[in-house]
Amino acid sequence: MLEEFRKYGRDLFLAGLNSSHSGNLSVRFGDRIIITRRGAMLGQLGKEELIETGLAKNDSNIILASTEIRVHRAIYKNTAALAIVHAHPVHAIALSLIEDEIIPVDSEGSYLLHKIPVLSAEHTIGSQELEHKLPQLLKEYKIVMVRGHGSFAVGPVLEEAYQWTSSLENICRIIYLTRTLRGEFKHINFSKYKEW
């Protein structure tokens, strides 16, 4: 299990999908969860960065678990997911600030992820709002963007959730490059976005 976490944590960091201490990974097995430690460096995970806890009940390790533990639990309880990747892909976050959904413009992106919803929330990190809203979207979509915060991807294994995360960022880079080449960003009224 540690090797899987190390592999995808390192890949997320090297691909620029997370900064040094951001994002988290988890897997579910029965009524237990393994989740990365609060503030863990995903690019350099060791055994001590993996926290095992209950799906429904806390145990002594809960204090060390990621701040997103409640959101991960809610997703596992309400979807078929067995693995979750939460990342902070830069182009996807930027696009989430000006779009309500992300529609791929490239062939592979369209094939893999037809549409990525952008979820607005007043509190974006480990909030009850995300606990309620994210699982409902992740029943229908493989990955969801939380506006201005990051992505949550699900799958039966970490590799698949990582694939959706990587694909999302490629989709957003292509959208960004296409719009830049067309000069479209000159016409956006950025003052209407409260977050700025």
N, C-alpha and C positions, 0 to 999 in steps of 0.2 A: 504493500500500500504506500509506504514512504516513497518508493521509487516513482510511482505514478504522480504523486503530489510534486515531487522534485522536478520531474520532467516537464509537466505543464506549467508549474510555477515559473521555472526558468524560461520556458518558451514565451510565456506572457510578458515577462520582463524584457527579454532580448528583442521581442517584436515591438516593444514600445507600447504595449497594451496596458501596462501599469507602470507607475513610478516605483521608486525603490521600496516604499513601505505601504503601497496601496493595494486594494483588491483582496479577494479571498476565494478559497476553494473549499468545497465540502463534498462528501459522499455519504449516502445513507445505506445502512445494512440492518434490516429488521427495524427494531425500535431504538437503534443507536445511530449517532452521527459522528463523523470525524470532520472537523473543521479547522482551518488554520487559526493560529493564535492571533490575538489582537496585536496589531502593529508588526506582524511578521514580514520579513523580506521574502517575497515569493521567489525571487531569483536565487535564494540561498537557503532553502528550507532544510532544517534538521528535524530529527525525531521530536525534539522538545517544542517545535512549532506546530505540531499536530495535537489537537485537543479532542478527546473522545468524550461525548456526553450523550444524554438521553434525547430521544426525539420529543418526548412529552415532558420529561422531568429533568430538573437540574441535578447535578451532582457536584462534588467538590471542585472539579476542573472548570466549572462554568465561568468563573471570574476571569479566566485567561482567554476565553473564546472570543472570536471576532465580534465587533460591535453589531455585525449583521446577523448574529445567531438567530434572533427571533424571526427575521425575514426568511432565512434558510429553512427554519422549522415550518413556517407557514406554507412555504412552497412544497416541501416534502409531504406535509399532511394533506394538501389539497390538489396535488398533481401526481402523475406517475413517475416523476423525476427521481433518479437515483444518484445524480451528480449535478452540481451547480458550479458555474464559474462566474464570479462577479469581477468585472474589470473596469478600467477607466480609459478606454480608447479615445485618444485626443480628437481625431477628426469626427468621430461619432458624437462625442460630447458637444463639440462646436456646432454640428448640424442640428443636434437636439434642441439647441437654444433658439433656433429660428424655424423649426418644422414641428408639426404635430404627428407626423409619421414619416418614415424614411422609405422611399421607393427606389429600389435599385434601377440603374439605367444601363448596366452592363449585362451581358448574356448569362454569365455564371452566377452573378449576384441574384438575378431574377429567377434563375433555376433553383438556387439553394434557399433563398429567403425572399419570398414574393413581396413582403411588406414587413417593416419593423415598427411597431407602435412606439410612440414617445409618451411616457406617463408623466404627467405633472403632479407634483406633490409639494405641500407646504414645507414638510420636513423630509429630507431625502435620505438621511443616514439612519438605518435601523429603526425606522418609525412604525407605529401601529398602522399608519396610513398605507405604507408599503406592504405591511403584512396582509392587509385586506385586499388591496388592488392588484398586486403583482401575481399572486397565484391564479386569479381569474384570467388574466392575459396569457399567462404561461401554460394554461390548458389548451390554448389555441395557437400560440406562437412559440417558436423555439428560442427566441431571444427578444428581450424588451429593453428599450432605453429608458432610464429615468432622467428626465430633463436636467441638464447641467451637472449630472452626477456620474452616471456610468451605466453599464449594461449588466443584465442578469440573463445567463443562458443556462438551459437545462438539457439533460440527456440521460441515457442509461449508464454512461461512463464519462469520465472526465474528458477523454479525447473528443467526444462528440460535442460537448459543451464548449470546449476550446475551439473546435472547428467553427461553430456559429459565431463565436467572439471574433476570431480572426477574419472570417468572411465579412462580418459587419463592418469592421474597420476598413477592409479593402473596398467595399461598396461605397463607404463614405469618402474615402480618398478619391475614388473615381468621380463621384458627384462633385466634390470640391474642385478637382482639376478641370472637369468639364465646364462647370460654372465660371471658374476663373478664366479659362480660355475664351469663353463667350462674353466675358465682362459683366456677368449678371450681378455680381455682388455690389457693383456701383449703384444699383437701383434699389437696394434694400434699405428701408428706413429702420436703422438699428435703435433709434430712440424709443420705439414702441415696446422694446423688451425690458421689462421691469428689473430682471436679474442684473442688468448692466447698470 
